[in-house]
């Protein structure tokens, strides 16, 4: 029965740490845009890489 005097403060400490991490995540805007990252992999980038052939085709 005396172990409960140790387990209750440890459980309360874990809860306080979890609540602190949650509020830190909300404050640092971790939950602002949940959809952008999930669909960004479905679309290609609009940036076209330059090729060395473009430089060679110019007349000198």
C-alpha positions as a printed NumPy array, in Angstrom:
array([[  0.   ,   0.   ,   0.   ],
       [  2.897,   2.358,   0.595],
       [  3.948,   2.091,  -3.063],
       [  0.903,   4.159,  -4.002],
       [  2.531,   7.158,  -2.307],
       [  5.339,   6.864,  -4.835],
       [  3.271,   5.995,  -7.916],
       [  0.758,   8.843,  -7.622],
       [  3.39 ,  11.644,  -7.701],
       [  5.209,   9.906, -10.57 ],
       [  1.942,   9.655, -12.531],
       [  1.179,  13.309, -11.83 ],
       [  4.664,  14.251, -13.026],
       [  4.116,  12.347, -16.281],
       [  0.774,  14.103, -16.797],
       [  2.35 ,  17.522, -16.198],
       [  5.137,  16.75 , -18.682],
       [  2.607,  15.573, -21.304],
       [  0.452,  18.682, -20.83 ],
       [  3.547,  20.879, -21.056],
       [  4.65 ,  19.234, -24.306],
       [  1.135,  19.617, -25.722],
       [  0.984,  23.33 , -24.926],
       [  4.497,  23.805, -26.354],
       [  3.382,  22.143, -29.589],
       [  0.303,  24.365, -29.81 ],
       [  2.339,  27.485, -29.045],
       [  4.936,  26.648, -31.712],
       [  2.147,  26.19 , -34.31 ],
       [  2.631,  22.474, -34.853],
       [ -1.102,  21.915, -35.407],
       [ -1.892,  24.889, -37.673],
       [ -1.841,  23.204, -41.096],
       [ -2.447,  19.472, -40.87 ],
       [ -3.498,  18.945, -44.496],
       [ -0.619,  20.566, -46.39 ],
       [  2.04 ,  17.994, -45.538],
       [ -0.272,  15.045, -46.139],
       [ -1.069,  16.034, -49.739],
       [  2.193,  17.719, -50.702],
       [  3.719,  14.392, -51.719],
       [  1.004,  13.933, -54.349],
       [  2.025,  16.956, -56.423],
       [  5.176,  17.584, -58.458],
       [  7.405,  20.55 , -57.866],
       [  6.971,  23.405, -60.337],
       [ 10.695,  24.142, -60.506],
       [ 12.362,  22.886, -63.686],
       [ 16.063,  22.078, -63.379],
       [ 18.37 ,  23.774, -65.831],
       [ 20.307,  21.529, -68.166],
       [ 23.821,  22.057, -69.506],
       [ 22.489,  21.731, -73.079],
       [ 20.889,  25.173, -72.761],
       [ 24.333,  26.753, -72.401],
       [ 25.861,  24.826, -75.335],
       [ 23.156,  25.836, -77.836],
       [ 24.088,  29.518, -77.745],
       [ 26.106,  30.709, -80.738],
       [ 29.534,  32.131, -79.968]])
